[in-house]
């Protein structure tokens, strides 16, 4: 705006120059030819250099406005509140130039001019130079347009001007103070904005074409802030004494003892009894009273005071008197205030008539409390003024100002600032930082006082505040002012025509708004939408508060509400006593604010990044910003639109706990049940007692079924997985929870074993084996339907129509190939609950693990491709521990694997654990069995005596060989695993044993069968099988035993019962398999004891193979029922059978269903 007035003024003068001479003076006005330029009211004088060394005096006198014109302007201003506000805020209203009072000269009668050059032209080049020079002064201070016409608009507001205090006024004040809680000086904020916002950009007393005085002030203070930190950095000059003032020959001291230098230089301050400072009427210390004679004399005691305490860092302050200790505390605070730009200039008049500025603490609350606390403990007579002690508060302020002055003196020689260097000779710059001044320009003192006045508005009799309210989703900001404890709307005060100080000071409000690009009218309502208010509330409000202008927010914006992200269910869940997996589909993410909750999308719409403000019920409320940041971080990590599987992964991985996300109580209970399941009472009707670990497995299976999850029971072979499942089925039935069929899918060789286990442990459960060429589903309902993997695939269309409540797959590695038809068929069977049993460590092969897991919990581990990317590649290729940890966390609740070597299992198991394994005959075996039985039985019936006994033994041997393998009986060289039920079971058990990297002994009473076992096992597993028999030399026997006992390559040893039944030590084996039975417990035990003997560190699992439906099963039954008698009566030659009559023999040997 100012350049506009200057241009208008100069153009008006140019119109009077009919010969265009004014342009010749522009260069003179800029090249330094204009000297001694001064303005005194309506008179302008200067000397202009023509040819070098030849000066001409120019005078221009502007016509004063008539009293009538002045009266018109006075009335115009008094009647217009807006004009008053502009003027009081150092603005020049355009309206003054639109009135009928001529302010800008437009005729030669409006001014007189003269020049010594005697040029007869209207405008000589010297006059023209002064006019151009004057236009630039008007550009800096447009009010010259008025004062050149002898109109002083500030006289209208004389009562509102700030009187200039005298030194007596300042130092006679006895300010009150109070003690506050401890405050750390480090808490002082950076306060440079106090000067930026409060001081006007235009300082009427200072003229410059390039920089404002405010910019000079701020630059200097920033430079001081940097330098003072260097001064007080104790570690920079740790080995060098830096002198902050030199006197005498102290700088010549050469020693590494810095403390010695300090004491020597300052004449041993440790001996000073006190340290008092006396001020004269011109605010200069006259002397330091120490109680001792001081031999040094210094002109600038302010500089010396600073230097003394700056150099105290080279000594220990605790050596010195209490006055020095206290002043050192003030010095350190002064340094902190300088570094934080927390000092403001105070203008006052000295007794010698000069004007001075001292720098005092800002009125910031933290600073004020620090000064109060120092004043509270200040000595009574630390600083005196003209012989009289000052008040304690003023002593602290004076000490701070003296330290600042001394530091400024030091800085004037040591600060590296081109701006400071260029300004050192400027009287105004000297006034602010170095020495008092006498002004030769009339009104400078008032201009300085008025320019600094806004810095003291916190100390005024009025106080501004901004009141914020909400209306129709808009924010209304109403400026108010408190006068004598009564609050007024500022616009009413501005329009009243009174309170010029308030009108002038209100500029600070508009200035702050303007700095943030808001053009506001304080006489009108200030409205903001949420976007503008967000910026105002997050940024601008601090500008006001730093200026001491309180911003009063409504309750809804001051009371911080908490917000929390939670996993919440719909209302229908609340009535349920417990949750299942299916219920997870009714959970979703919600943000709770108070009693209300919102979906993520709703919350995002509400918050819109408005810095903690969220719209509720058509009003914005403040949300804890930490909560918002937490929710923002959480929403980046949670699964969006989660499936039940996504939620389970997120919860089980621990992320929900790490992110501190709320969780529904019932959901929390469900997760607790998964991770720490409760004991379930074992059914009383179970025919047998579960071991402790089996009780755990039973409870775990039921708990997972109750929640709706499938389970993988992967205990080591021999730990009784079957009985744990049967106990679970029995519990379901007895508690009326078995709502449908139980389908068990197992290898064909294990079907009979399952049925035997059912009959043994859960006789109240009915079962049916669905298998064989002429198979049909049972006519009556049964509890458990048993079938093989092959039949499940072949008869899928039939089985899929069953109402399957529980589907159990035994030896679940049979579905490890996800692309196999068998796997696809079994996964496609619909069942409410699923259990997979496996004795192999499937967790070591993640792709196979996925296939089995996908059976029990469909989709839980994503698709195979996604599972491969998320887990298989990171874990198997890159050994990613984080991926492995996550994988374990999300799967561990659904897989239970106990090892025979686990401490808790070992103490629960007998040292030797015997398992009867029932094996089916293959069709080929069954046909050979019946044919051989019929032929040889006729021979038996036709013979007597010893011949009969021999034929019976031959019959028994033939049938045992057929049960072992058809090739043993037929002596065929062509043989396969699939021809023998025992061989199929053996291979299945060996797979489990080898997968667990264990060793095994396989006993047979026949050398020929041992050879068959060796050949078929080696062919199937591609692994050497050791065969220990009687035809081996002693050396070979020893070598074989050593390889098995001490080597890692040989894990399987086949032994003939006679050769390996006694005397050997084979404790490397944890498993013993009796492929065919001797039917003499003592002989069996002797064989078993090859592994189960001193030196064995593990439990030994013993497997006794029995062919179901054959005489083997019947003899084993007799042994079980009459064990004591059997031990006495049964010998290795089965002689008790040869004594049977034909009918009993036929009944004993006949083939039953299989």
VOTOR-916227 format. One line per 5 residues: for each residue z, y, x of C-alpha. Coordinates in steps of 0.02 Angstrom, whole numbers, plus 50000, padded with zeros to 5 digits. Layout:
Z,Y,X; ...
! end
This chain:
50000,50000,50000; 50045,50121,50141; 49873,50113,50222; 49800,50158,50053; 49903,50320,50046
49860,50365,50226; 49675,50337,50193; 49680,50442,50035; 49770,50582,50126; 49648,50583,50274
49496,50577,50161; 49562,50727,50067; 49579,50825,50231; 49404,50772,50284; 49331,50848,50127
49392,51018,50189; 49300,50995,50354; 49127,51057,50308; 49067,51044,50488; 49129,50866,50516
49237,50914,50666; 49382,50802,50619; 49295,50648,50685; 49304,50721,50862; 49493,50709,50863
49508,50523,50825; 49483,50468,51005; 49610,50596,51068; 49737,50532,50943; 49724,50357,51013
49706,50382,51201; 49876,50461,51233; 49816,50641,51230; 49939,50685,51091; 50110,50719,51168
50279,50778,51106; 50231,50746,50926; 50372,50793,50806; 50396,50826,50622; 50527,50943,50555
50523,50951,50365; 50351,51028,50324; 50312,51076,50503; 50212,50966,50624; 50202,51010,50810
50121,50925,50959; 50039,50957,51127; 49862,50893,51150; 49784,50868,51320; 49606,50932,51335
49541,50917,51510; 49665,50824,51621; 49822,50927,51645; 49770,51060,51519; 49880,51053,51361
49861,51149,51199; 49999,51173,51074; 49955,51131,50894; 50057,51180,50741; 50024,51128,50561
50133,51195,50422; 50112,51117,50250; 50142,51218,50094; 50307,51176,50010; 50305,51123,49829
50368,51254,49710; 50536,51229,49627; 50441,51202,49465; 50336,51061,49540; 50490,50983,49616
50574,50990,49446; 50426,50902,49367; 50436,50761,49494; 50624,50749,49472; 50605,50731,49284
50465,50604,49303; 50574,50496,49415; 50733,50515,49312; 50643,50467,49152; 50560,50314,49225
50676,50170,49276; 50534,50076,49356; 50496,50222,49472; 50680,50232,49518; 50684,50048,49563
50529,50063,49672; 50596,50216,49763; 50770,50144,49787; 50689,49991,49863; 50592,50100,49988
50430,50092,49892; 50318,50240,49853; 50260,50237,49670; 50077,50276,49637; 50129,50363,49476
50193,50511,49577; 50014,50548,49631; 49946,50530,49455; 50052,50674,49389; 49992,50855,49379
50093,50897,49536; 49978,50909,49686; 50056,50812,49829; 49905,50772,49937; 49825,50932,50006
49652,50963,49938; 49624,51147,49989; 49647,51253,50144; 49785,51347,50054; 49892,51191,50059
49926,51206,50245; 49916,51325,50393; 49866,51272,50567; 49851,51348,50741; 49800,51295,50915
49813,51379,51087; 49634,51339,51127; 49574,51495,51033; 49428,51398,50960; 49367,51499,50811
49312,51344,50715; 49415,51280,50569; 49455,51114,50653; 49456,51110,50839; 49467,50940,50922
49651,50968,50960; 49696,51002,50779; 49586,50855,50728; 49682,50742,50849; 49848,50792,50771
49783,50760,50594; 49726,50585,50644; 49890,50555,50732; 49985,50614,50579; 49884,50498,50466
49945,50351,50566; 50124,50410,50548; 50095,50421,50360; 50027,50244,50369; 50195,50189,50440
50300,50296,50326; 50211,50351,50165; 50363,50457,50117; 50299,50586,50242; 50176,50636,50105
50327,50701,50008; 50434,50769,50150; 50283,50866,50221; 50282,50958,50054; 50471,50986,50069
50508,50860,49931; 50652,50744,49976; 50659,50611,49841; 50811,50529,49919; 50915,50681,49870
50902,50621,49690; 51008,50471,49740; 51125,50553,49864; 51278,50480,49777; 51209,50307,49807
51182,50325,49993; 51295,50235,50114; 51408,50355,50208; 51408,50330,50395; 51579,50268,50453
51668,50347,50599; 51752,50247,50735; 51919,50294,50659; 51862,50226,50491; 51815,50060,50569
51968,50034,50677; 52100,50098,50557; 52059,49963,50428; 52195,49830,50415; 52097,49692,50332
52189,49549,50247; 52151,49370,50292; 52208,49195,50246; 52227,49033,50343; 52098,48900,50301
52084,48716,50338; 52011,48674,50507; 51828,48722,50523; 51718,48670,50668; 51613,48810,50744
51470,48685,50750; 51464,48698,50560; 51399,48877,50570; 51222,48877,50498; 51073,48965,50574
51079,49138,50494; 50926,49226,50558; 50865,49231,50378; 51002,49357,50337; 50903,49484,50436
50733,49421,50380; 50772,49433,50196; 50892,49580,50188; 50809,49705,50302; 50656,49800,50246
50498,49769,50344; 50481,49957,50361; 50615,50047,50460; 50592,50232,50425; 50664,50284,50593
50544,50179,50698; 50357,50203,50724; 50242,50074,50800; 50062,50023,50773; 50089,49842,50819
50262,49778,50773; 50403,49817,50652; 50578,49852,50712; 50640,49703,50611; 50524,49589,50709
50589,49664,50872; 50767,49635,50816; 50737,49454,50766; 50640,49413,50924; 50779,49483,51032
50914,49387,50939; 50816,49225,50956; 50797,49257,51141; 50984,49289,51153; 51018,49127,51058
50922,49026,51187; 50996,49117,51337; 51177,49100,51279; 51157,48911,51267; 51099,48909,51448
51248,49014,51499; 51371,48895,51417; 51289,48733,51472; 51426,48668,51585; 51318,48532,51660
51164,48628,51716; 51249,48714,51863; 51377,48580,51900; 51369,48608,52088; 51323,48793,52097
51427,48945,52051; 51323,49064,51944; 51384,49244,51947; 51361,49332,51781; 51412,49494,51865
51418,49539,52050; 51546,49652,52131; 51621,49666,52301; 51572,49523,52414; 51615,49382,52293
51435,49322,52290; 51448,49287,52477; 51581,49152,52455; 51511,48987,52518; 51607,48832,52464
51587,48684,52348; 51754,48722,52267; 51696,48818,52114; 51873,48841,52050; 51920,48925,52214
51771,49043,52200; 51821,49090,52023; 52002,49129,52067; 51956,49222,52226; 51822,49327,52140
51932,49378,51993; 52089,49408,52099; 52184,49257,52040; 52192,49266,51850; 52320,49125,51855
52444,49257,51912; 52406,49380,51773; 52551,49399,51655; 52447,49459,51508; 52274,49522,51465
52263,49676,51354; 52110,49784,51320; 52117,49971,51282; 51975,50058,51189; 51937,50243,51193
51861,50351,51056; 51687,50303,51109; 51716,50113,51090; 51725,50083,51276; 51860,49979,51361
51953,50095,51479; 52048,49960,51572; 52115,49783,51570; 52304,49768,51576; 52354,49610,51668
52529,49650,51730; 52460,49647,51906; 52364,49775,52006; 52177,49740,52004; 52079,49782,52159
51908,49780,52080; 51830,49929,51993; 51683,49910,51874; 51587,50038,51775; 51535,49922,51632
51694,49836,51578; 51603,49756,51429; 51488,49666,51551; 51638,49619,51658; 51732,49551,51507
51585,49439,51463; 51562,49383,51643; 51747,49341,51666; 51750,49223,51518; 51576,49152,51550
51637,49101,51723; 51795,49021,51657; 51694,48859,51644; 51720,48838,51832; 51908,48828,51811
52034,48751,51693; 52085,48873,51557; 52252,48785,51542; 52306,48866,51706; 52307,49038,51625
52412,49144,51508; 52404,49136,51319; 52305,49299,51303; 52166,49231,51412; 52168,49064,51319
52151,49152,51153; 52013,49269,51213; 51922,49119,51285; 51926,49040,51112; 51849,49201,51043
51720,49199,51182; 51666,49021,51139; 51651,49067,50955; 51550,49222,51001; 51431,49113,51100
51412,48999,50950; 51381,49148,50835; 51249,49218,50954; 51161,49048,50964; 51161,49037,50773
51107,49221,50749; 51266,49242,50648; 51305,49421,50700; 51248,49578,50610; 51235,49759,50671
51362,49888,50610; 51315,50072,50626; 51451,50204,50655; 51486,50372,50736; 51585,50398,50895
51705,50537,50932; 51584,50617,51054; 51460,50641,50912; 51344,50501,50965; 51299,50355,50856
51330,50174,50904; 51301,49998,50842; 51419,49854,50868; 51380,49674,50822; 51507,49593,50707
51519,49422,50622; 51407,49390,50473; 51488,49379,50302; 51436,49197,50284; 51580,49096,50210
51594,48976,50358; 51593,49120,50482; 51719,49220,50381; 51839,49073,50375; 51825,49048,50563
51868,49232,50592; 52013,49221,50469; 52084,49071,50562; 52072,49163,50729; 52152,49319,50656
52294,49213,50590; 52346,49163,50767; 52293,49323,50858; 52427,49407,50965; 52494,49572,50899
52437,49681,51043; 52284,49601,51121; 52172,49754,51094; 52227,49935,51070; 52131,50089,51013
52185,50251,51094; 52352,50171,51135; 52387,50095,50964; 52370,49908,50929; 52233,49862,50806
52259,49748,50657; 52240,49564,50698; 52077,49541,50603; 52000,49694,50685; 52058,49637,50858
51956,49477,50835; 51804,49574,50774; 51817,49700,50917; 51831,49560,51045; 51676,49476,50974
51579,49640,50978; 51634,49674,51158; 51582,49500,51213; 51413,49527,51129; 51388,49694,51215
51431,49620,51384; 51313,49474,51352; 51174,49597,51301; 51200,49690,51466; 51182,49526,51559
51032,49476,51453; 50942,49639,51487; 50920,49582,51668; 50900,49395,51642; 50809,49365,51477
50625,49328,51496; 50546,49419,51351; 50397,49535,51365; 50446,49616,51201; 50621,49654,51265
50550,49725,51426; 50432,49839,51332; 50570,49905,51220; 50710,49939,51345; 50673,50125,51354
50660,50145,51166; 50811,50243,51103; 50826,50139,50944; 50820,49977,51041; 50950,50044,51162
51058,50094,51014; 51056,49918,50942; 51090,49827,51104; 51144,49935,51249; 51215,50110,51223
51255,50246,51097; 51127,50381,51056; 51103,50560,50998; 50955,50578,50877; 50829,50718,50895
50735,50674,50737; 50821,50742,50585; 50875,50606,50465; 50864,50460,50586; 51048,50422,50565
51029,50412,50376; 50874,50305,50392; 50965,50183,50505; 51117,50178,50392; 51011,50147,50237
50905,50016,50326; 51059,49917,50374; 51148,49939,50208; 51081,49777,50128; 51171,49676,50262
51336,49735,50189; 51303,49706,50007; 51421,49557,50012; 51555,49684,50049; 51504,49799,49906
51591,49829,49741; 51457,49730,49651; 51381,49559,49669; 51216,49486,49611; 51192,49314,49536
51051,49219,49454; 51091,49121,49297; 50979,48974,49254; 50961,48904,49079; 50840,48781,48996
50739,48814,48841; 50589,48718,48771; 50568,48624,48936; 50557,48790,49029; 50683,48864,49149
50741,49041,49117; 50813,49136,49266; 50915,49287,49220; 50969,49405,49361; 51145,49471,49330
51267,49583,49421; 51457,49580,49426; 51539,49750,49430; 51729,49761,49433; 51741,49578,49374
51628,49613,49226; 51457,49533,49215; 51301,49626,49159; 51120,49578,49141; 51032,49662,49286
50887,49726,49180; 51012,49825,49074; 51083,49906,49231; 50909,49946,49298; 50860,50029,49134
51023,50127,49119; 50976,50256,49249; 51141,50239,49341; 51204,50133,49484; 51076,50186,49615
51158,50071,49744; 51129,49922,49630; 50951,49977,49594; 50916,49994,49779; 51001,49831,49824
50910,49735,49688; 50761,49740,49805; 50835,49590,49895; 50802,49483,49741; 50621,49535,49724
50597,49521,49913; 50656,49341,49916; 50545,49295,49769; 50399,49386,49850; 50422,49291,50013
50394,49132,49915; 50241,49206,49828; 50325,49246,49663; 50290,49416,49588; 50438,49450,49473
50490,49598,49368; 50679,49613,49362; 50670,49705,49197; 50585,49555,49116; 50625,49372,49090
50586,49255,49235; 50514,49090,49171; 50469,48934,49270; 50400,48765,49226; 50473,48609,49305
50354,48611,49454; 50397,48791,49499; 50581,48765,49466; 50584,48611,49577; 50522,48717,49722
50642,48856,49675; 50790,48739,49664; 50751,48643,49823; 50700,48789,49934; 50715,48964,49865
50892,48944,49801; 50956,48926,49979; 50875,49092,50025; 50976,49175,49887; 51137,49087,49933
51117,49135,50115; 51107,49314,50055; 51268,49293,49957; 51179,49287,49790; 51246,49144,49688
51127,49040,49584; 51221,48975,49432; 51146,48816,49362; 51183,48743,49190; 51303,48597,49179
51163,48469,49163; 51096,48524,49333; 51263,48534,49422; 51339,48370,49364; 51246,48238,49464
51208,48082,49365; 51190,47916,49450; 51035,47809,49433; 51025,47626,49476; 50883,47502,49475
50933,47342,49388; 50857,47179,49332; 50888,47182,49145; 50851,47061,49003; 50796,47099,48827
50925,47107,48689; 50897,46928,48630; 50970,46860,48792; 51140,46937,48762; 51189,46807,48631
51154,46659,48747; 51301,46578,48834; 51195,46527,48984; 51020,46557,49049; 50877,46445,49097
50722,46470,49201; 50619,46512,49047; 50737,46657,49010; 50681,46744,49170; 50520,46790,49081
50626,46906,48974; 50691,47004,49122; 50615,47161,49195; 50658,47307,49305; 50751,47451,49223
50824,47612,49289; 50991,47653,49210; 51043,47835,49195; 51208,47853,49109; 51200,47753,48948
51010,47753,48943; 50887,47640,49032; 50703,47661,49067; 50561,47552,49126; 50489,47592,49296
50336,47675,49221; 50445,47778,49103; 50557,47829,49246; 50409,47878,49352; 50344,47987,49210
50515,48065,49191; 50550,48103,49372; 50377,48155,49434; 50448,48188,49607; 50542,48341,49546
50672,48328,49682; 50807,48242,49582; 50770,48319,49413; 50733,48198,49271; 50692,48245,49092
50807,48167,48964; 50808,48219,48781; 50696,48369,48818; 50810,48433,48954; 50807,48405,49139
50962,48331,49221; 51005,48310,49403; 51002,48136,49476; 51091,48092,49637; 50954,48113,49769
51023,47964,49866; 50998,47859,49709; 50820,47922,49690; 50780,47886,49872; 50855,47713,49851
50752,47680,49694; 50595,47744,49781; 50628,47626,49927; 50671,47482,49810; 50516,47500,49703
50409,47485,49859; 50487,47316,49894; 50514,47234,49724; 50383,47128,49636; 50299,47230,49500
50271,47146,49330; 50363,46995,49400; 50342,46816,49342; 50494,46705,49333; 50445,46633,49502
50428,46806,49579; 50602,46850,49520; 50677,46690,49588; 50597,46721,49759; 50661,46899,49761
50837,46851,49711; 50854,46697,49821; 50780,46782,49974; 50929,46900,49971; 50818,47054,49950
50900,47100,49785; 51069,47103,49871; 51006,47194,50025; 50928,47329,49916; 51085,47343,49809
50993,47314,49646; 51097,47283,49491; 51085,47114,49409; 51127,47049,49235; 51295,46956,49229
51219,46801,49149; 51078,46800,49277; 51207,46816,49414; 51298,46666,49342; 51136,46567,49340
51102,46607,49523; 51282,46562,49566; 51257,46395,49480; 51102,46365,49585; 51186,46408,49748
51359,46340,49711; 51344,46212,49572; 51496,46151,49479; 51556,45972,49477; 51500,45870,49327
51604,45726,49263; 51527,45559,49308; 51496,45453,49151; 51634,45325,49126; 51506,45193,49079
51424,45199,49251; 51445,45025,49322; 51494,45074,49496; 51579,45213,49588; 51483,45359,49660
51526,45410,49835; 51575,45592,49857; 51405,45647,49919; 51324,45552,49774; 51435,45645,49651
51372,45806,49729; 51192,45748,49709; 51220,45696,49529; 51301,45865,49486; 51162,45958,49576
51024,45864,49483; 51105,45899,49316; 51139,46081,49356; 50958,46113,49404; 50897,46024,49247
51015,46127,49142; 50944,46288,49214; 50766,46226,49201; 50719,46191,49381; 50649,46034,49456
50731,45953,49607; 50685,45861,49765; 50819,45736,49814; 50773,45695,49994; 50923,45598,50058
50897,45476,50200; 50842,45305,50146; 50990,45198,50098; 51102,45339,50036; 51076,45291,49854
50952,45414,49779; 50917,45295,49634; 51097,45283,49574; 51113,45474,49578; 50962,45488,49463
51024,45349,49349; 51195,45432,49335; 51105,45592,49282; 51002,45501,49149; 51157,45413,49085
51250,45579,49072; 51105,45655,48975; 51101,45511,48853; 51288,45506,48824; 51291,45693,48791
51141,45687,48671; 51036,45789,48792; 50901,45659,48821; 50771,45732,48706; 50623,45618,48747
50570,45484,48869; 50617,45462,49050; 50463,45413,49151; 50491,45344,49327; 50337,45332,49438
50363,45228,49595; 50264,45119,49714; 50226,44952,49633; 50337,44863,49758; 50488,44962,49699
50471,44943,49511; 50576,44787,49503; 50703,44864,49619; 50720,45008,49497; 50743,44891,49352
50874,44791,49448; 50967,44951,49489; 50962,45003,49305; 51030,44835,49251; 51163,44840,49385
51228,45019,49371; 51179,45079,49197; 51168,44924,49087; 51179,45034,48932; 51011,45109,48973
50857,45015,48917; 50705,45004,49029; 50529,44937,49029; 50403,44907,49169; 50232,44965,49116
50123,44872,49239; 50007,44723,49258; 49834,44678,49196; 49885,44650,49015; 50005,44795,49004
50057,44877,48842; 50183,45010,48803; 50342,44939,48726; 50352,44928,48537; 50529,44991,48535
50596,45151,48612; 50669,45129,48785; 50769,45251,48888; 50671,45229,49049; 50488,45185,49067
50441,45122,49240; 50264,45127,49306; 50168,45137,49469; 50066,45279,49543; 49904,45183,49517
49940,45149,49334; 49992,45331,49308; 49821,45383,49370; 49724,45248,49277; 49817,45268,49111
49839,45456,49117; 49760,45481,48945; 49888,45363,48870; 50040,45425,48965; 50003,45609,48936
50037,45584,48750; 50214,45526,48783; 50356,45644,48744; 50421,45651,48922; 50588,45736,48943
50612,45688,49126; 50481,45630,49249; 50545,45553,49412; 50429,45513,49557; 50501,45397,49689
50432,45399,49865; 50360,45569,49823; 50257,45572,49981; 50130,45479,49874; 50084,45648,49798
50082,45743,49961; 49892,45762,49956; 49860,45899,49826; 49675,45857,49812; 49699,45671,49776
49660,45611,49600; 49827,45523,49594; 49920,45685,49634; 49820,45785,49508; 49851,45658,49370
50039,45651,49398; 50054,45841,49408; 49957,45854,49245; 50086,45751,49150; 50187,45868,49040
50374,45846,49063; 50517,45963,49025; 50607,45915,49185; 50549,45839,49349; 50633,45756,49497
50552,45701,49659; 50634,45572,49774; 50590,45554,49955; 50676,45487,50108; 50556,45568,50231
50582,45739,50310; 50446,45824,50209; 50505,45995,50262; 50423,45965,50431; 50251,45965,50351
50235,46120,50246; 50070,46080,50161; 50141,45914,50099; 50301,46003,50052; 50201,46123,49944
50117,45982,49848; 50281,45897,49805; 50365,46062,49764; 50220,46109,49654; 50255,45952,49554
50439,45990,49521; 50418,46179,49496; 50238,46216,49454; 50175,46378,49535; 50343,46420,49614
50268,46422,49789; 50108,46508,49731; 49937,46429,49754; 49908,46324,49910; 49797,46460,49985
49930,46594,49959; 50066,46477,50022; 49961,46447,50176; 49948,46634,50211; 50129,46676,50174
50217,46529,50254; 50113,46392,50337; 50018,46504,50458; 50164,46618,50504; 50285,46473,50527
50177,46338,50604; 50056,46447,50704; 50162,46597,50751; 50340,46529,50736; 50386,46677,50625
50574,46663,50605; 50581,46788,50462; 50452,46691,50363; 50547,46530,50398; 50712,46607,50342
50633,46671,50182; 50553,46502,50149; 50719,46414,50169; 50809,46537,50057; 50687,46523,49912
50675,46333,49918; 50849,46278,49971; 50922,46274,49793; 50791,46147,49741; 50796,46022,49884
50947,45920,49934; 50934,45820,50093; 51081,45730,50172; 51070,45627,50330; 51164,45470,50373
51222,45561,50528; 51297,45709,50433; 51484,45718,50461; 51520,45728,50276; 51408,45578,50244
51472,45470,50387; 51651,45480,50326; 51592,45435,50151; 51490,45283,50204; 51547,45112,50261
51500,45078,50442; 51379,44946,50380; 51289,44981,50218; 51199,44831,50141; 51054,44855,50020
50972,44716,49922; 50787,44757,49908; 50693,44668,49770; 50508,44637,49801; 50374,44580,49680
50248,44444,49715; 50068,44497,49720; 49950,44408,49600; 49887,44303,49744; 50064,44256,49793
50110,44214,49615; 49961,44100,49593; 49996,44010,49757; 50181,43997,49713; 50150,43914,49544
50014,43799,49610; 50118,43741,49759; 50272,43720,49651; 50180,43612,49523; 50096,43499,49653
50248,43471,49763; 50368,43458,49617; 50272,43307,49553; 50289,43227,49724; 50476,43259,49719
50492,43183,49547; 50401,43024,49608; 50514,42998,49758; 50694,42953,49795; 50825,42959,49930
50788,43030,50099; 50603,43049,50058; 50649,43155,49907; 50763,43266,50011; 50623,43292,50136
50499,43337,50000; 50624,43462,49924; 50648,43547,50092; 50460,43551,50116; 50441,43630,49943
50573,43762,49980; 50494,43804,50149; 50322,43820,50069; 50385,43934,49933; 50481,44043,50060
50322,44059,50165; 50221,44109,50011; 50354,44240,49968; 50343,44306,50146; 50154,44316,50156
50013,44202,50095; 49944,44195,50273; 50103,44112,50335; 50080,43972,50211; 49890,43956,50224
49886,43984,50413; 49741,44105,50382; 49694,44225,50521; 49637,44353,50393; 49783,44447,50323
49829,44617,50248; 49982,44714,50194; 49926,44715,50013; 49930,44525,49999; 50120,44521,50006
50247,44613,49900; 50375,44602,50041; 50250,44675,50164; 50214,44822,50047; 50400,44858,50031
50424,44836,50218; 50287,44961,50259; 50362,45085,50135; 50535,45071,50213; 50465,45080,50390
50375,45242,50346; 50542,45319,50302; 50627,45251,50456; 50491,45308,50575; 50477,45478,50492
50660,45501,50531; 50627,45442,50710; 50749,45298,50695; 50739,45121,50764; 50739,44959,50667
50764,44771,50691; 50665,44652,50579; 50730,44473,50570; 50633,44322,50511; 50680,44139,50530
50498,44097,50567; 50408,44133,50731; 50241,44127,50641; 50300,44259,50517; 50358,44363,50664
50182,44360,50734; 50112,44411,50564; 50237,44553,50553; 50193,44614,50727; 50006,44613,50693
50012,44697,50522; 50139,44829,50572; 50045,44875,50730; 49884,44884,50633; 49961,44996,50499
50062,45115,50608; 49960,45107,50768; 50122,45082,50864; 50176,44940,50978; 50296,44817,50898
50409,44715,51010; 50426,44531,50960; 50580,44443,51025; 50569,44253,51010; 50627,44095,51097
50471,44064,51199; 50496,44223,51303; 50557,44208,51481; 50724,44280,51524; 50641,44420,51624
50529,44470,51480; 50675,44465,51360; 50774,44583,51473; 50626,44701,51493; 50598,44702,51304
50781,44739,51268; 50781,44881,51396; 50623,44959,51323; 50699,44955,51148; 50871,45014,51198
50823,45151,51320; 50642,45199,51286; 50571,45319,51158; 50405,45233,51129; 50463,45068,51052
50552,45092,50888; 50517,44926,50800; 50575,44755,50857; 50539,44594,50764; 50658,44452,50805
50658,44267,50763; 50827,44230,50690; 50866,44088,50808; 50815,44181,50967; 50888,44351,50922
51028,44306,50805; 51165,44300,50934; 51215,44374,51100; 51102,44527,51105; 51158,44710,51112
51031,44816,51017; 51135,44966,50965; 50986,45083,50978; 50939,45023,50803; 51015,45106,50651
50922,44992,50530; 50918,44803,50508; 50794,44716,50393; 50813,44534,50344; 50634,44497,50296
50679,44321,50239; 50855,44260,50206; 50946,44117,50289; 51065,44105,50141; 51211,44089,50256
51313,44250,50264; 51384,44206,50433; 51210,44188,50509; 51152,44349,50427; 51304,44441,50491
51277,44377,50666; 51098,44444,50662; 51154,44610,50590; 51284,44624,50726; 51146,44644,50855
51146,44827,50798; 51316,44839,50715; 51430,44813,50864; 51531,44908,50994; 51425,45051,51062
51345,45090,50895; 51374,45275,50856; 51289,45280,50688; 51307,45194,50522; 51196,45041,50508
51083,45018,50356; 51049,44836,50313; 50906,44788,50199; 50897,44611,50127; 50726,44570,50054
50730,44463,49896; 50573,44414,49801; 50606,44444,49618; 50567,44307,49490; 50574,44173,49623
50704,44048,49684; 50755,44181,49814; 50825,44290,49676; 50915,44142,49595; 50997,44085,49759
51050,44265,49798; 51127,44273,49625; 51225,44114,49657; 51283,44182,49824; 51341,44344,49744
51437,44253,49607; 51516,44120,49717; 51521,44199,49887; 51674,44104,49947; 51605,43938,49889
51435,43980,49960; 51507,44015,50132; 51579,43840,50130; 51444,43743,50039; 51279,43822,50092
51213,43784,50262; 51054,43827,50349; 50964,43673,50282; 50988,43724,50099; 51060,43548,50074
51142,43595,49909; 50967,43613,49832; 50913,43440,49888; 51058,43368,49790; 50998,43444,49624
50921,43333,49492; 50742,43361,49445; 50779,43470,49293; 50901,43583,49388; 50779,43593,49533
50636,43641,49419; 50744,43774,49336; 50798,43841,49504; 50623,43852,49578; 50517,43904,49430
50429,44072,49432; 50502,44196,49310; 50421,44358,49252; 50385,44482,49389
! end
